[in-house]
Amino acid sequence: MSSKNLTSDAIQLLKDLIEIPSFSSEEHHTAKRIEEWFNVNDIPFNRHQNNIWAVNRYFNASKPTLLLNSHHDTVKPNNGYTKDPFKAQVESGKLYGLGSNDAGGCLVSLMATFTHFYAQKDLNYNLVIVASAEEESSGKAGLNSMLSIIPKVDVAIVGEPTLMQLAVAEKGLVVFDAVIKGTPGHAAHPNSDNAIYNAIKVLEWFKGYEFEKTSDSLGPVKLTVTQINAGKQHNAIPAGVELVVDVRVNDQYSNSEITDILQKSAPCDSIIPRSLRLNSSSIPLEHPLVQAGIEIGRETYGSPTLSDQSVLSCPSLKLGPGDSTRSHTANEFIYISEIEEGIALYIQLLTKIL
């Protein structure tokens, strides 16, 4: 199939996906539409839950393997939509619809790219593509569930909207539940151990705390208190205050190290991580994939947002059409030209290393 036909078919696929609701863990209908793409292009594929995957025709276990991955689940539409989030509408070169930018444009561009290379002989790398589920919810049935099923991956391209620039590093995430205790009592009586007042100095500590190590590509670790909960009625002093702390981890720390530091230093009664599995990720600048991207005029940067890179242990590059700032916004859209450019640049990039 010509690149022109691949591109037009990929755009139609995205329009179809937009019109099929696919909230995290509810992606079975979009998975079926993705299966149709592989069937039409005579590419054998496999399905595990709502994840669809395939390998190139001349897969050779003695060669390193390059993973192409993006997701087909979406968040739920917010209340700011003035357009139907499940209707693919093209206006002034923009394709509107839920999931168009995050990450439907990336997914269909990678599927077109995989199809372009699928039947080529004597590639330097094997190719495996995974159209994955549950990325938006960091669910257990997403890409992480596929890593023991697909061939061992040596390097990966994760499709997320980066304006087709090279995100060579990505921050990890640890969410903590913290508790500040006090003495419960009646609001009418004196109490020098009010948990809510005790929380003031703890909040000030979190506001001012800075981790020592800064990353060249990702900058400092970012710590943010995002939720607070205390009390059930106006006349009762609560026994404790609960905080949720969001920590975006650079590549200078492991999630375990961040946990150790906060558990030793934070002036609260307890601080417990919900999970340590969403790690920071990166790829060396000297990696052939990065160098090939630089050669075709792409710039490198560090990404503050989380993606399925966090579950990969191999070097990985985040790269895709669309703009991250449009993700999860009302009236989400991607430019048709961004998909056209994305497919062309993916093919140009891989041609240099394959």
C-alpha positions as CSV (number, residue, x, y, z in Angstrom):
1,M,0.0,0.0,0.0
2,S,1.3,3.5,-0.8
3,S,2.1,5.9,1.9
4,K,-0.7,8.2,0.7
5,N,-3.3,5.4,1.0
6,L,-1.9,4.4,4.4
7,T,-2.3,8.0,5.6
8,S,-5.8,8.4,4.4
9,D,-6.8,5.0,5.9
10,A,-5.1,5.9,9.2
11,I,-7.1,9.2,9.3
12,Q,-10.3,7.2,8.7
13,L,-9.4,4.8,11.4
14,L,-9.0,7.6,13.9
15,K,-12.4,9.0,12.9
16,D,-13.9,5.6,13.6
17,L,-12.2,5.3,16.9
18,I,-13.4,8.7,18.0
19,E,-17.0,7.6,17.5
20,I,-16.6,4.4,19.6
21,P,-16.5,5.1,23.4
22,S,-13.4,3.6,24.9
23,F,-13.0,4.6,28.5
24,S,-10.2,2.8,30.4
25,S,-11.2,-0.9,30.9
26,E,-14.1,-0.4,28.4
27,E,-12.1,-0.6,25.2
28,H,-13.5,-3.8,23.7
29,H,-15.2,-2.1,20.8
30,T,-12.2,0.0,19.8
31,A,-10.1,-3.2,20.1
32,K,-12.5,-4.8,17.5
33,R,-12.0,-1.9,15.1
34,I,-8.2,-2.1,15.5
35,E,-8.5,-5.8,14.6
36,E,-10.2,-4.8,11.4
37,W,-7.2,-2.7,10.4
38,F,-4.8,-5.7,10.7
39,N,-7.3,-8.0,8.9
40,V,-7.7,-5.6,6.0
41,N,-3.9,-5.4,5.7
42,D,-3.4,-9.1,5.9
43,I,-1.3,-8.9,9.1
44,P,-1.7,-11.7,11.7
45,F,-2.3,-10.3,15.1
46,N,-3.0,-11.4,18.7
47,R,-5.4,-10.1,21.3
48,H,-4.9,-10.2,25.1
49,Q,-7.9,-8.7,26.8
50,N,-8.3,-5.3,25.1
51,N,-4.7,-5.1,23.9
52,I,-4.0,-5.9,20.2
53,W,-0.4,-6.8,19.1
54,A,1.5,-8.0,16.1
55,V,5.1,-8.6,14.9
56,N,6.7,-8.0,11.5
57,R,6.5,-10.8,9.0
58,Y,10.2,-11.7,9.1
59,F,10.6,-11.6,12.8
60,N,14.0,-13.0,13.8
61,A,14.6,-13.9,17.4
62,S,18.3,-13.2,17.0
63,K,17.7,-9.5,16.3
64,P,16.9,-6.8,18.8
65,T,13.2,-5.8,19.0
66,L,11.7,-2.3,18.7
67,L,8.3,-1.8,20.3
68,L,5.8,0.6,18.8
69,N,3.1,1.4,21.4
70,S,0.2,3.8,21.9
71,H,-3.1,3.4,23.6
72,H,-6.8,3.4,22.5
73,D,-8.5,4.2,25.8
74,T,-9.6,7.7,26.8
75,V,-10.6,9.7,29.8
76,K,-14.2,10.6,30.2
77,P,-15.2,13.9,28.5
78,N,-15.3,16.9,30.8
79,N,-18.3,19.3,31.2
80,G,-16.7,22.0,29.0
81,Y,-17.4,20.2,25.7
82,T,-19.6,22.2,23.3
83,K,-19.1,19.6,20.5
84,D,-20.2,16.0,20.7
85,P,-17.1,14.2,22.0
86,F,-18.0,11.1,20.2
87,K,-18.5,12.7,16.8
88,A,-15.5,13.0,14.5
89,Q,-15.8,16.5,13.0
90,V,-13.3,18.2,10.7
91,E,-13.3,22.0,10.7
92,S,-10.5,24.2,9.4
93,G,-8.1,21.3,9.2
94,K,-8.8,20.2,12.8
95,L,-10.2,16.7,13.6
96,Y,-12.3,17.1,16.8
97,G,-13.3,14.3,19.1
98,L,-12.4,12.6,22.4
99,G,-9.1,10.8,22.1
100,S,-8.2,12.5,18.8
101,N,-5.0,14.1,20.3
102,D,-4.5,11.7,23.3
103,A,-3.5,9.4,21.8
104,G,-5.5,8.4,18.8
105,G,-3.4,10.4,16.4
106,C,-0.3,8.7,17.7
107,L,-1.8,5.3,17.6
108,V,-3.1,5.4,14.0
109,S,0.2,6.9,12.9
110,L,2.2,4.1,14.5
111,M,-0.2,1.5,13.0
112,A,0.4,3.0,9.6
113,T,4.1,3.0,10.2
114,F,4.1,-0.6,11.3
115,T,2.1,-1.6,8.3
116,H,4.6,0.2,6.0
117,F,7.5,-1.9,7.3
118,Y,5.6,-5.1,8.1
119,A,6.6,-7.1,5.0
120,Q,10.1,-5.7,4.5
121,K,13.0,-8.2,4.7
122,D,16.4,-7.9,6.4
123,L,15.4,-5.2,8.9
124,N,18.0,-4.5,11.6
125,Y,15.3,-4.7,14.3
126,N,12.3,-6.8,14.7
127,L,9.1,-4.7,15.1
128,V,6.3,-5.4,17.6
129,I,3.3,-3.1,17.9
130,V,0.9,-3.0,20.8
131,A,-2.3,-1.0,20.7
132,S,-2.8,-1.0,24.5
133,A,-5.6,-0.5,26.9
134,E,-5.9,1.2,30.3
135,E,-3.2,3.8,29.9
136,E,-5.2,6.6,31.3
137,S,-6.0,4.7,34.5
138,S,-2.6,3.1,34.8
139,G,-4.6,-0.1,35.0
140,K,-3.4,-3.7,35.4
141,A,-4.7,-4.8,32.0
142,G,-2.7,-2.4,29.9
143,L,0.8,-2.4,28.5
144,N,2.2,-3.7,31.7
145,S,0.2,-6.9,31.3
146,M,1.7,-7.4,27.8
147,L,5.4,-7.4,28.7
148,S,5.5,-11.1,29.6
149,I,3.5,-12.0,26.5
150,I,5.2,-10.1,23.6
151,P,8.8,-10.8,22.6
152,K,11.5,-9.2,24.8
153,V,11.8,-5.5,24.0
154,D,15.1,-3.8,23.6
155,V,14.0,-0.3,22.8
156,A,10.6,1.4,22.5
157,I,8.8,4.3,20.9
158,V,5.7,5.3,23.0
159,G,3.2,7.3,21.0
160,E,2.0,10.3,22.9
161,P,1.5,13.9,21.6
162,T,4.9,15.6,21.6
163,L,4.6,17.7,18.4
164,M,6.9,15.1,16.9
165,Q,9.8,16.2,19.1
166,L,11.9,13.7,21.0
167,A,10.9,13.3,24.6
168,V,14.1,11.5,25.7
169,A,13.1,11.4,29.4
170,E,9.9,11.3,31.3
171,K,9.1,11.9,35.0
172,G,7.8,9.0,37.1
173,L,5.0,9.3,39.7
174,V,4.5,8.4,43.3
175,V,1.3,9.3,45.0
176,F,1.4,9.3,48.8
177,D,-1.3,9.3,51.5
178,A,-0.2,11.2,54.5
179,V,-1.7,11.6,57.9
180,I,-1.3,14.4,60.6
181,K,-2.7,13.4,63.9
182,G,-4.2,15.4,66.8
183,T,-6.4,15.1,69.8
184,P,-10.1,14.9,69.0
185,G,-12.5,16.9,71.1
186,H,-15.5,19.3,71.3
187,A,-15.0,22.6,69.5
188,A,-16.3,24.5,72.6
189,H,-13.4,23.3,74.8
190,P,-9.7,24.3,74.7
191,N,-7.5,22.0,72.6
192,S,-3.8,22.7,72.0
193,D,-3.4,19.6,69.7
194,N,-5.9,20.4,66.9
195,A,-5.0,18.2,64.0
196,I,-6.1,20.9,61.5
197,Y,-3.8,23.5,63.1
198,N,-1.0,20.9,63.2
199,A,-1.4,20.5,59.5
200,I,-0.4,24.1,58.9
201,K,3.3,23.5,59.6
202,V,3.2,20.2,57.6
203,L,1.7,22.0,54.6
204,E,4.4,24.7,54.9
205,W,7.1,22.0,54.9
206,F,5.7,20.3,51.8
207,K,5.4,23.7,50.1
208,G,9.0,24.6,50.7
209,Y,10.7,21.2,50.4
210,E,13.1,20.7,47.5
211,F,14.9,17.5,46.6
212,E,18.6,17.9,46.2
213,K,19.2,16.3,42.8
214,T,18.2,18.0,39.6
215,S,18.1,16.4,36.2
216,D,19.5,18.0,33.0
217,S,16.5,16.8,31.0
218,L,13.7,16.7,33.6
219,G,14.7,19.4,36.0
220,P,13.8,19.0,39.7
221,V,11.5,16.6,41.4
222,K,8.1,18.2,41.7
223,L,6.1,17.7,45.0
224,T,2.5,18.9,45.2
225,V,-0.1,18.5,47.9
226,T,-3.3,17.9,45.8
227,Q,-6.0,16.8,48.3
228,I,-6.8,17.5,52.0
229,N,-9.6,16.0,54.1
230,A,-10.5,16.4,57.7
231,G,-13.5,16.7,60.0
232,K,-17.1,15.6,59.7
233,Q,-19.1,18.2,61.6
234,H,-18.8,21.8,62.7
235,N,-18.5,21.2,66.5
236,A,-16.0,18.3,66.5
237,I,-12.3,18.6,66.3
238,P,-11.1,15.7,64.2
239,A,-8.5,13.1,65.2
240,G,-6.5,13.6,62.1
241,V,-6.0,15.3,58.7
242,E,-5.4,13.3,55.5
243,L,-3.3,14.6,52.7
244,V,-2.6,13.3,49.2
245,V,0.8,14.2,47.9
246,D,1.7,14.0,44.2
247,V,5.4,13.6,43.5
248,R,6.8,13.7,39.9
249,V,10.2,11.9,40.0
250,N,13.1,12.8,37.8
251,D,15.7,10.3,36.6
252,Q,18.1,11.1,39.5
253,Y,16.0,9.1,41.9
254,S,14.2,5.8,42.1
255,N,10.6,5.8,43.5
256,S,11.9,3.8,46.4
257,E,14.5,6.5,47.2
258,I,11.8,9.2,47.1
259,T,9.8,7.2,49.5
260,D,12.7,6.7,51.9
261,I,13.5,10.4,51.9
262,L,9.9,11.5,52.6
263,Q,9.3,8.8,55.3
264,K,12.4,10.0,57.1
265,S,12.0,13.7,56.6
266,A,8.3,14.7,56.3
267,P,6.9,16.1,59.6
268,C,3.7,14.0,59.5
269,D,2.7,11.0,61.4
270,S,2.6,8.7,58.4
271,I,3.2,8.9,54.7
272,I,2.6,5.8,52.6
273,P,3.1,5.4,48.8
274,R,0.2,3.9,46.9
275,S,2.5,2.3,44.3
276,L,6.2,2.3,43.3
277,R,5.8,1.0,39.8
278,L,5.4,4.2,37.8
279,N,9.1,5.0,37.3
280,S,10.9,7.7,35.5
281,S,12.2,6.6,32.1
282,S,14.8,7.8,29.6
283,I,16.9,6.9,26.6
284,P,20.6,7.8,26.1
285,L,21.1,10.7,23.7
286,E,23.7,8.6,21.9
287,H,21.2,5.9,21.1
288,P,20.8,5.4,17.4
289,L,17.1,6.1,17.6
290,V,17.7,9.5,19.2
291,Q,20.5,10.3,16.8
292,A,18.3,9.4,13.8
293,G,15.7,11.8,15.2
294,I,18.2,14.6,15.6
295,E,19.4,14.0,12.0
296,I,15.9,14.6,10.7
297,G,15.6,17.9,12.6
298,R,13.8,16.8,15.7
299,E,14.7,18.4,19.1
300,T,15.1,16.7,22.4
301,Y,13.4,17.5,25.7
302,G,12.3,16.0,29.0
303,S,8.6,15.4,29.5
304,P,6.8,16.1,32.8
305,T,3.7,14.0,32.0
306,L,3.3,10.3,32.6
307,S,2.8,7.6,30.0
308,D,3.1,3.9,29.5
309,Q,6.9,4.5,29.4
310,S,6.7,4.2,33.2
311,V,6.1,0.4,32.9
312,L,9.0,-0.3,30.6
313,S,12.5,-1.3,31.8
314,C,14.2,-0.8,28.4
315,P,15.3,2.5,26.9
316,S,12.2,4.3,25.5
317,L,11.5,7.4,23.4
318,K,8.2,9.3,23.7
319,L,7.2,10.7,20.3
320,G,4.0,11.5,18.5
321,P,1.8,13.9,16.6
322,G,-0.4,16.3,18.5
323,D,0.2,18.6,21.4
324,S,0.2,17.5,25.0
325,T,-1.5,20.7,26.2
326,R,-4.6,19.7,24.3
327,S,-4.9,16.4,26.1
328,H,-8.0,16.1,28.4
329,T,-9.3,19.5,27.3
330,A,-12.8,20.3,26.1
331,N,-13.3,20.0,22.4
332,E,-10.1,18.0,22.0
333,F,-8.6,18.0,18.5
334,I,-5.6,17.1,16.4
335,Y,-4.7,18.8,13.0
336,I,-5.0,16.5,10.0
337,S,-1.7,17.8,8.9
338,E,-0.1,16.6,12.2
339,I,-1.2,13.0,11.4
340,E,0.2,13.3,7.9
341,E,3.5,14.7,9.2
342,G,3.6,12.1,12.0
343,I,3.4,9.1,9.7
344,A,6.0,10.6,7.3
345,L,8.4,11.4,10.2
346,Y,7.9,8.0,11.9
347,I,8.8,6.3,8.6
348,Q,11.7,8.7,7.9
349,L,13.0,8.0,11.4
350,L,12.8,4.2,11.3
351,T,14.2,4.1,7.8
352,K,17.4,5.4,9.2
353,I,17.8,2.6,11.8
354,L,15.9,-0.3,10.2
